[in-house]
Amino acid sequence: MKHTYNVSGMTCNGCKSSVEESLSVLPNIENISVNLEAKEAIISMKTHLDLKTLQNVLSDKFKISEKIEANSFNSTETKSQSELKQLFPLFLIISYLIIAALLLNRNPWDTSGFMLDFMGLFYIVFSFFKLLDLKGFSNSFKMYDPLTKAIPAYGWVYPFIEVALGLMFLFRFQTDIALIVTLIVLGITTFGVTKTLLNKKSIQCACLGTALKLPMTKATFIENTIMITMAIIMLFKTMSL
């Protein structure tokens, strides 16, 4: 059985992790999904646990209470609209990148040039947002990136890797190496994103740093898949030359 609760007192991803870890030690808990933005926790239980039991394992900083849904259909619809609104900046940025890459390669049309320019612009723009708050990005990134979880310093270096890859694509410098690094770097991240989505965890996506608060959704998986697909296509083209 699933129950939704309001959880007050959460201010960061650390708080979110603390609530998830504290509640997960209770018996009969099958799954916990904490949404930092909505200040709520969705808990799947084998048998129902009362509020007092849940509150006892939480820090005094957090207060848990039952959430009453007035209308589940409206709630789902509102949540969907909210996610689309949050993802709008991501869609807008990617649209601008596509248009810019199209204009740079329109006359004469160059498919390879379009993909290289898109990947280069993608890395440069996305690294810019990450570098606005390097510490915040690193903390958010390690919530789902396997390598950053194992080696936290990687989260601090990652935006600079993106800058280097972006410049390599835009200046056509050692693009074969840049393509291989792209497959490795985004492959690791995509694995973490996929695992997060399958576990239905509600966490913040770090693709645009902390300046724009984006939820982790299928859009994150799709953007990484597009980059990986382009990298594979370009590698095959390079090998066939």
N, C-alpha and C positions, 0 to 999 in steps of 0.2 A: 504494500500500500504506500501511496505517495502523499506527503503532507507538505504544504508550503507555509513557511514562517517568516515573519519580519525579524531582521536582526539589526539593531541599532548599535552605533559605536564604531562601525568599520569605516576607516578613512583611507586605507591603502591596500595594496596587494598583500602586504605582510599580514594585515588584519584578516583578510580573506583566508589566507593560508592557515592562520592560527585557528579560525573558527572551524574550517574543514578538518584539520588535524585533531582538534579537541573532540568534535562530535563523532569522528570516525572510530574512536576507541570504544564507544558504547556497543554493547551486544545488540544483536538484531538489526544493526544498521547495514543496509545493503549498498546504498550509494548516496553521495552528498554532492549537490551542485549549488555553490554559493555565487550569487550575482552581486558584485560590489556596487554597481551603478543603481540597481533596484533595491539594494539593502535587504535582500531576501535569501532564504535558503530553501531548496527543495530536497527533501529527505525521503528516501525509500526505506521502509522498515518491514521486517518480517512480522513483528508484532508491535503494536502501538506503544510508544514511550511518552509519558506525560511531560508537560512543560518543565516541571521542577527537576526531573532527571536530566533533561537537556541543558537547563540553566546551570546546574551544579558542575558540569564539566567545562563550562565556559569561564573565561576571565571575567572579573567584575566590570571590566570595560564594556563588555557586550551584553545586551539585553535581548532575549528572544521572546517572541509572542506569536500567537497564531494569526495567520492572514486569512481573511474571509474574502473569497472571490464573489463579487456580485453577479457576474455573468461570465462563464468560462469562454464562450465564443467571442464576446467583446474583448476579453482580456487577451486572448490569443491574437486577435486582429490588431489591437493596440500595440502589443509587443512587436508584431511584424512591422508595423508602420514605424515604430521607434527605431528598430534595427536599420531599416532602409534610410531613415533620416540620418542616423549616425554614420552610415556607410557612404552617404552622398559625397563627402569630400574625397574619398578614395576613388569613386567612380569618375568624379570631375577631373582629378589629377591624371588618371590613366587616359581619359579622353583627350586631354591636352597633349599628353605625350604621344599618343597615336597620331593626332593631327600634325604635331611638329615633325614627327618622323616621316609622315606622308609628304609634307611640303618639301622637306629636304631631299626627297628622292623621287619627286614627281616627274621631272623633266631632264633627262629621260628616266623612265621608271626603272628602279633598281630594287628588287625584292631583298637581296642580301643586305644592301645598304640600309633599307628600311628596318630590318630586324636588328642590325648592329646599332643603328642610331636609337631605336626604341630601347634596347637593353642599356645602352650607355646613358641615355637621359633618365631612364627608370632608376638606375643606381645613383646617379648624381642627385636627383630630386629627393629620393627616399632617404639618402644618407644625410641630406641637409636637415630634414626634420628630426632624425635621430640625434644629430650633433647639437641640437638646441638644448637637449637635456640628456647628456650622455649617461649620467648615473641612473636617472629614471628609466631610460631605455634598457640599460643593462639589467636592472631589477625586474622589469616586465618581461624581457626576452628570456630570462632563465626560467620563467614559469612554464615554458613549453619547448624551448630549444634544447635538445639532448646534450649537445657539446657545451653549451653555456652552463647547464646544470652541473656537468662534471668539471669544467674549467671556467669559473666565473670571469676570469680575465678576458676570455674570448668575447664576452659581451661588450667589453670596452673597446676591443680592437675591431669588431665587426663593421661599424660604420666606416672606418678608414679602409677596410677591405673593399667595401662598396664604392668608395671614392676612386680607389685605384682601378677597379674593374671598369667603372664608368668611363674613366679617361682612356683606358686601353681600347675600349670599344669605339669611342668617339674619334680617337686619333689613329685607329686601325693599327695599334701597336701590339704585336704578339697576341693576336685575337684567338689563336688556337689554344694558347695557355689560359687566356681569360675565359674561354668557353668551358674548358675542363674544370677550372676552379668554380665557375658558376654552377656546374652540375653537382659538384661535391658540396659546396656551401648551401645551395638551395635544396639539395636532396636531403641533407641533415635536418634543415628547418622544416621542410615539408613533412618529413616523418613525424616530427614533434607536433605539427599542426594536425595531421591526420589522427594521431593518437588522442589529442585533446578533443577533437570533434567527435570521435567514436565514443569517448568517455563522457561526452555531453557536459564538459566542464565549461562554466561561464567565466572566461577570463578576458583581459584586455589584450588586443592585438598590438604588438610593438612595431608593426611595419612602418608606421608614420610617427614613431617615437611616442612621447607623452603629450605633445602639443595638441594633437587631435585624438580624442578618446574613441577608439574603434573597438567594437566587440569582435571576439574571435568567431568568425563564421566561415561558411563555404567560400565566400568571396576571397578570403585569404589564401585558401587552398588553390582556387582558380588562378589567382594572380601569379603564384609560384609555379603552377603547372604551365602557364603560358610562357614564362621565362625559360623553364626547363625544356619545353618543346622547341622553342626557338634555338636554344643552345644545341640541342641534338641535331636539328636540321642543318644548322650552320657547320657543325662538326663533320657531318656526312659530306657537305658540299666542299669543305676544306680538304677532306681525305680523298675526294674524287678528282681533285685538280692535279 
